[in-house]
Amino acid sequence: MSLRTELESLKKENDSLYNLYQKYKLLDLTMVNVKEIKNDFHNIMNRQFRKNEFLRDYRDLLGRFFHKLAKKLNNQWKEVKKAISNYHYEDLNIDDISKRACIFRLNEILRNTKMDFKDITLLFELKGDGNDTFYQNWQKFEKIKKNLKDQQFPSGTEKYKDSLEKLINDSNIWISWK
């Protein structure tokens, strides 16, 4: 074999090895991306699982509370829900909402508790999230209280903690509502 033929053969082999190396680099980068996606998916699933546990723990408590509150408010309950919706979705001023007769009545009912309209709005939002996610049977208050104290709140749910604590601590008041 001539030197020229040998050089051409080596050049082809070199080109082939270079192409193989380029494919390897691409495959390596793809594997890194797949690993990152897998880790991201795992983190998202863990956050969702923690959020589901959080919602499960408090959904039924909220349902019971709102049932009692609706009975207490009687025919003004629909107006309160509309005011909550207006406040939440239409970004109305709290002072304007508070002037409504139904909210005045709500605040009268809540005067023996540490809750106010903003707490009710947050709790209503939380109940909606729980309704959208799933349903679980009523839990015992002691377990719920303990869970709230010991629980590290999932990302994005910390804003509910104070309102939940008030709801649980004032449960002796609102449970007796007729």
C-alpha positions in Angstrom: 0.0 0.0 0.0 1.2 3.4 -0.9 1.8 6.1 1.6 -0.9 8.2 -0.1 -3.5 5.4 0.3 -2.4 4.9 3.9 -2.8 8.6 4.6 -6.2 8.7 3.1 -7.2 5.7 5.1 -5.9 7.3 8.3 -7.7 10.5 7.4 -11.0 8.6 6.9 -10.5 6.8 10.2 -9.7 10.2 11.9 -12.8 11.7 10.4 -14.8 8.7 11.6 -13.4 9.0 15.1 -14.0 12.7 15.2 -17.7 12.2 14.2 -18.0 9.5 16.8 -16.5 11.8 19.4 -19.0 14.6 18.4 -21.9 12.1 18.8 -20.5 11.1 22.2 -20.3 14.8 23.3 -23.9 15.3 22.2 -25.0 12.1 24.0 -23.1 13.2 27.1 -24.9 16.6 27.1 -28.2 14.9 26.5 -27.6 12.6 29.5 -26.8 15.6 31.7 -30.0 17.3 30.5 -32.0 14.1 31.2 -30.5 13.9 34.7 -31.4 17.6 35.3 -35.0 17.0 34.1 -35.3 13.9 36.3 -34.1 15.9 39.3 -36.5 18.8 38.5 -39.4 16.4 38.1 -38.5 14.7 41.4 -38.4 18.1 43.2 -41.7 19.1 41.7 -43.4 15.9 42.7 -42.0 16.2 46.3 -43.4 19.8 46.5 -46.7 18.6 45.2 -46.8 15.7 47.6 -46.1 18.0 50.5 -48.8 20.5 49.3 -51.3 17.6 49.0 -50.5 16.5 52.6 -50.9 20.1 53.8 -54.3 20.4 52.0 -55.5 17.0 53.2 -54.7 18.0 56.8 -56.8 21.1 56.8 -59.5 20.8 54.1 -62.1 19.1 56.3 -61.6 21.5 59.2 -62.2 24.4 56.8 -65.3 22.7 55.5 -66.7 22.3 58.9 -65.9 25.8 59.9 -67.5 27.3 56.7 -70.6 25.1 57.2 -71.0 26.6 60.7 -70.3 30.1 59.5 -72.8 29.8 56.6 -75.5 28.7 59.1 -74.6 31.6 61.4 -74.8 34.1 58.5 -78.0 32.5 57.1 -79.1 34.4 54.0 -76.0 36.7 54.0 -73.6 33.8 53.3 -74.0 34.2 49.5 -73.2 37.9 49.9 -70.1 37.2 51.9 -68.9 34.7 49.3 -69.5 37.3 46.6 -67.5 39.9 48.7 -64.7 37.4 49.1 -64.7 36.8 45.4 -64.7 40.5 44.6 -61.9 41.2 47.1 -59.8 38.3 45.8 -60.4 38.4 42.0 -61.3 42.0 41.3 -58.7 43.4 43.7 -61.2 45.6 45.5 -60.1 47.7 48.5 -60.6 46.1 51.9 -62.1 49.3 53.2 -64.8 49.3 50.5 -65.6 45.6 51.1 -65.8 46.1 54.9 -68.6 48.7 54.4 -70.9 46.0 53.1 -73.6 44.9 55.5 -72.7 41.2 55.1 -69.1 41.9 56.0 -70.2 44.0 59.0 -72.3 41.0 60.1 -69.4 38.6 59.5 -67.1 40.7 61.6 -69.8 40.7 64.4 -69.8 36.9 64.3 -66.0 36.8 64.4 -65.6 39.4 67.2 -65.0 36.7 69.8 -62.4 35.1 67.7 -59.1 36.5 66.5 -60.1 36.2 62.9 -61.2 38.9 60.5 -62.3 39.2 56.9 -58.7 38.7 55.5 -58.4 35.5 57.5 -61.7 34.3 56.1 -60.6 35.2 52.6 -57.3 33.2 53.0 -59.1 30.2 54.5 -61.7 30.3 51.7 -58.9 30.3 49.2 -57.2 27.4 51.0 -60.5 25.4 51.1 -60.9 25.9 47.3 -57.4 24.5 46.8 -58.3 21.5 48.9 -61.6 21.0 47.1 -59.7 21.1 43.8 -57.2 18.5 44.9 -59.1 15.8 46.8 -61.4 15.0 49.7 -60.5 13.2 53.0 -62.6 12.4 56.0 -62.8 14.7 59.0 -59.7 14.5 61.4 -59.5 15.0 65.1 -58.6 18.5 66.3 -55.8 17.3 68.5 -54.1 15.7 65.5 -54.6 18.8 63.4 -53.3 21.1 66.2 -50.2 18.9 66.6 -49.6 18.8 62.8 -49.9 22.6 62.5 -47.3 23.1 65.3 -44.9 20.5 63.9 -45.4 21.1 60.2 -43.0 22.8 58.0 -45.2 24.6 55.5 -44.6 23.8 51.8 -43.4 26.6 49.6 -46.2 29.0 48.8 -48.4 27.9 51.7 -46.8 29.8 54.6 -49.3 32.7 54.3 -52.0 30.4 55.6 -50.4 29.5 58.9 -51.6 32.4 61.0 -55.1 32.1 59.8 -55.1 28.4 60.4 -53.8 28.8 63.9 -56.5 31.3 64.7 -59.1 29.0 63.2 -58.0 26.1 65.3 -57.4 28.1 68.5 -60.9 29.6 68.2 -62.6 26.3 67.4 -64.2 26.2 70.8 -66.1 29.3 69.8 -67.2 28.6 66.3 -68.0 24.9 66.8 -70.8 25.9 69.2 -72.4 28.3 66.7 -76.0 27.3 66.0 
